[in-house]
């Protein structure tokens, strides 16, 4: 190990107490690795000379002022002890403890890096036997993921090792979940089937092209014929194929539509364009219970509760930014892009995960956070997970005025959705 070099000279700038402790550890490792600490061919005076040469001229000047006996000056370990006594009072224990107690995990910092820095800070705080328990406390208070903090607080017997292991496991799970989620998320898919069926028959050319008026493949009669566009108010095309769109057919971004009025005519939508059908206007073919025109569901999040709109046509859940701030939630970056019904961009602040509870059921659910003065929305995956709706498969059609399609749980006012089979155009009745 003759190629080993001693550590660089010690710096007297900054916290000299910390600087000396680090330099001492490096020099002791050098002596051990090189074998100089036990090498008989190297005298004690030579070892002291190696130490004083390595530590630098500035510290050597300090060494000359120290009171050492002749025997102590011959032992490199005794010289280190005297220098340690000299530099140790230079450490400010109060400042070191303040830095330790105020340390918090930084955004993007791994749990291992956070714990390592806490252990370094604790070395200069003289905590003694309670050092590990104090490090554990700072991890619990300073971890950036509130869900991990809640899990740690629920543990009755939590030592430092168990605390770090739980944080590492949660960090790995979040990373793997993020990798899975990077495959992409399509949101707010159309849940209603179009009024007009696509003609699956090929024309005389073999394959039919997509219609520029309705966006579908069909026979001679276009579904958009004599129909008014809800966007430009012109006739013979649907809004999804409206000429006012900059690039409606080529856009692959997920769009969010909140329908303010329910129309008797169902507009066709392109496969790449999606919306949330939130009915707000009372129609002749709709019956309302107790004057309630919208479905809301109360969700318990910790000690708080959120009142959310229920939208079976949404593939994601939407959370108001104000609600996220009120609950002091951690918001992660999100790649989802949203647009409103009038094609204006909706800024997605990020996404967050909530531990939602309805009665006895409790699940972790992702929400997209938007900066809008709008109600929170829960979509179909949420509804299915909490079983807020249940399907009714047994249906009899002979001489029956209504067909029962699905019914709602008591949390959605015990409603049953039926299709009026007696009308030429099917109407939906909520009873």
N, C-alpha and C positions, 0 to 999 in steps of 0.2 A: 504493500500500500504506500510505496514511497512517492507515488505521483500525487498524493493528496495535498491540497493547499490549505493553509489555515484561513479562517474567516477574515473578511475585510476589516479595517480599523473601525472601532466603534464611533458612532456619531454622537456629538454632544448637543445637537439641535433637537428641539421638541421635548418629548418626555424622556429624559435621560434614564429614569428608573426602568422604564419599559425597554429602552434601547440596551441597557446593560444586561437585563435578564435574557433577552434574545441572544446577545453576543455570547454570554456565558454558556448558554445551551449549545450554541454552534461550536464553541471552542472545546467543550467537554466531548462532544461527538467526534471532533477532529482528533483529539488525543487518544480516544478509544479506538477509532478506526485505523489510525496510523500505528498503534501499538506503543506510542511514546510514553503512555502513562505507566507501563510496566517494563519498558525496555531498560535493561541494566546497563547497556553501553552508553546511555545518555544520562549524564549526571543531573542531580536535582537543580543545580545552578543553571544548567543548560535549558532545562524545562521552563524555569522562571524567565530566562532570557527570551525563549520562544514566545511565551505569553505576553511579555511586555513589548516585544517587537510587533506582535500581531495586533495588539489592542490599539496601537497608534501613539503618536508623540504627545497628543493633547492629554490623553489619560495617563501616559507615563509621567508627565509633569505633576499630575495629581498624586500618583503613586509615591513620588519622592517626598511628599509632604506628610505621608501617613506614618504613624508610629508603629513600627514592627520590630520585633526582636531579631537577633541574628538567625535564630533557628527558623522563624517564620518567613524570613526573606529567602530561605533556601527551599521552601515548599510552594509549588505553584498553586496548590489547592488553598493554602493559607492566604496567599496573596489575593486569590479570587474572593475569599471570604471577607477580607478587609475592604476590598473595593466594593463588594456588595453592601456592606454596612454603610459605606460612604454614599453610595448612590440611592439606597433604599429610601431614606427620608425625603428624597427629591420627588417621590411619587405622591400625587395628590389623591388620597384614598376617597375623599368626598366626591371629587369630580369623576373618578373611575366608577364609583357606585351609581352616580347619577346617569352616566352613559349606559351602564348595564340595565338599570331599571327602566330607562326610557327607550330601550332598543325594541324595535318592531320589525316584523318581516316586511321587506320591500316588495313592491309590485314586480313580479317576474323572478324574484329570488327563490332559489330552491330551499327546501327545508334543511338539507345538509349544510348548505352555506350559512343559513341563519343560525343553526345550532353551533357550528364551529366558531362563528364570531362571538356568540354568547359565552362559550367556554374560554375563549381568549380574554374577553373582558372580565370574566369572573376571576381569572388568575391574579389580577392586581387589586382585587377587592377584599381580600382576607376574610372570606366567608366561613372558612373552616369546614366543619362537618355538615353545615346546611347548604353547601354550595350546589349540590345536585338538585335539591328540592327547590332552590331559588331559580335555577336554570329552567326547571320544569314549569314553574309558575310563569316565567316570562314567555315561554313557548306558548302556553295556554292563552295568555292575555294578548300576545303579539302575533299569533298566526293569522294570516290574511283571510283564510277561508272560514267564514262564520259557521258553516256546517261542521267542519272539523272541530272548531272550538266548542260547539254544542256537544259533540260526541265525547270530547275530552272531559268536559264538565260533568257529564253523566257517570263517569267512572269513579267509583268509590275508593278504589285502591290503585292510584296512578303514580308510578314511579317514573324516573327520567327515561329509562329504557323503553318502557311501554308507551310513554308519550311520544317519543321519537318514532317508534315503529308504527304507531297509528297514523302519524302525520305522513310518513313515507308511503304507507299503503294508500292513503287518500290521494296523495300527489300522483302516484302511479296510475290509480284508477281514473283520475281526471285527465291525465295525459292520454291514456288509451281511449277514453270516451271522446276526447277532442279529435283524435285521429280517425275514429269511426265517423264522427260528425262532419269531417271535412269532405266527405263524399258528396255533400250538398244537401240542401233542404228546400223542397218545394212547399209553398205555403198556400193556405186558403184555396183549396181545390174546389171546383164546382161540384156540389152535391146533388143538384137537380138535373135530371135527364132532359134534353131538349124536347120541345113540343113536337118537332118534326123528325121523323126517322130518316136516317141516311139510306139512300138507295144503294144497295150493295151490288146491284147488277152492273156489269160493265157495259159501256156504250159500244157503238160500232167500231171505235178505234181500239178497243181492247181495255184500256185503262182510262179512268176519268181523272181530270185535273181538279184541283181545289177551286171552288167558285170564288170569284173576287167580290161578290156581293154579300154572301153569308159565311164564307170560310169553310163550307162543307163540300163533300162530294155527293151529288144527287143526280136525278134524272132531268127531264126537261123543265119541270116546274121548280122554281127556286123558292125556298121557304121565306126569303126576304121580300118577295114580290108584294108590292103595295103596303109594306110595313115601314113605319117611321123609325128612323135612327134616333135613339135616345140621346145622342151626343150632339149632332148638328141639326136635328129636327127635319132632315130631308128624308125622302122616301126611297124604297127599293134597295136598301142595304142595312146591315146591322152595325151597331157601334164598334164592334171588334174589327170590322173591315172598313171603317169610316175613312175617307180620303184625308181627313184632318189629322189622322195619326201619322206621326213622323216615320215610324217603322214598326207597325203593329204585328206584321206576320213574321218578321225576323227576330223580334225581341225575345230573349229567353229569360228575362227577368220575371220573377213572380210579382203579380200585381194584386193589390187589395182593394176591393170595392165594397163600400158600405151603402146599400140600396136604401134610400130615404123613403121611397114610395113603392108600393107593390102594384104591378101592372097586370092586367089580364092576359097580356101577350108575353110569352117567354122569349127572350132574345138569345140567339145562338152565341156561343163563345168559342173562341179558338182554343185548341188544346194547350197552347203555351200560356194562355191568359187565364187567371183565376180570380175569384172574388168571394167575398163574404156576404151572404144575403141576409141582412138585418132588416126585417119588415117593420115599418113604423106607422104607416098610414092604414086606417081601418078600411077594409074593402067589403063589398056586399057579400062576398062568398066566404067571409071569415067571421067566426064568432069569438068574442073575447070574454074571458072569465073575470068578473069583478073589475072590468075596465082595464085589465092589465094588457098592454099591447106589446110588451117585450118580456123575454125570459131572463131572470136574474138568479144567480146562485151565490149564496154566502159561503166563502171559503175561509177557514181558520188557518192562519199562518203564525205559529207561536202563540203569543198573547194577543195578537191582532186579528182582525177579520177584514176581508175584501169582498165587496159586492161586484160580481162580474156578470157581463152579458153572456148568454149561452148561444153559441153559433155552431150548429152541426156541420156547416159548410167550411169551417176553418180547420186547417191542418196544423196550425200553431196557436199559441196563446199570446195575447198582447197585454202588456203591463204599462200603465201610465208612469212617466218618469217621476212625477210628483209623489206617487205612491211608493216608488222605489226609494226616493230620498227620505220620505217619512219613516219608512221601515229600516233605513240605514243599510240597504242591501249592497252587496258587492256585485258590480256589473262588469261582465267580461266582454271582450270584443265579439262582434257577430258579423258574419258575411252575408246575411240575408238582406235583400233589397226590396223595398216596398213602394207601391204607388197607390194613390187614392183613386176614387171613382172618376175624377176629372183629369186623370193622368198626371197630376202633380206629384212630385217626389215627397215621400215621407221619410224623414231622417230616423234611422234606427240607431239609437244610442249604444245598444249592446244587448246582451242577454244575461239572465240571471236564473238561478235555480231556487225554487221555493219548496219547503216541506209543507205540503198542503194537507189539510185534514177536513173531512166531511163526515160527521158522526164518528163511527168507529174505524173508518178507512183513512189511511195516511200513506201518501206517496210523495216522492221527490219529482217535481215537474218543472220543465224549462219554460221560461217566458221571454218573448222578445220585448225589449224596453223601447218605447217611442216617446218623443218629446211633443206630445199633443194633449190638448185639453179634451180628452175623450175617455169614455169608460173603458175599463179593463174587459178583455174578451177571453173566454175559454172555448177551445175548439173541440173537434170530434175526438181526437185521441184522449183528451182529458175526460170527456163525457163517457167514453167507453171504459176507461180505466176505473173511474169511480161508479160506473154502472148507473148513470143518471137516466139513461134511456134503456128500455128493453124492447126487443122485437117480438111481434106476435106473428108466428108463422102459420097458424091454422086459420084459414080464411074460406068462407063459403060465399059463392057469388050468385047462386040461383035466387032470383026474385028478392035481392037484398038491395036496399037503397044506398047503403054505405059499406065500404070495405075497411076494416080496421087494419092499419099498417103497423103502427107502433104505439106504445103507451109510455108515459113518463113516470118516474118515481115521485114520491111525495115531496121531494125537495124541489120539484118543478111543477108544483100545484096540481098533481094528479091529472094531467091532461092526456087525452087520447086523440091521435091524429087519424082522420078517416078521409077517404076519397069518395066524393059524391058520384055514384055510377049512373045517376039518372040524367045528368046534364050532358049536353053535347061536348062542352069543354069542361074537363074535370075541375072541380073546385075543392079546396082543402078546408076542412072544418075542424076547429079546435073546440073540444067539449070537455 
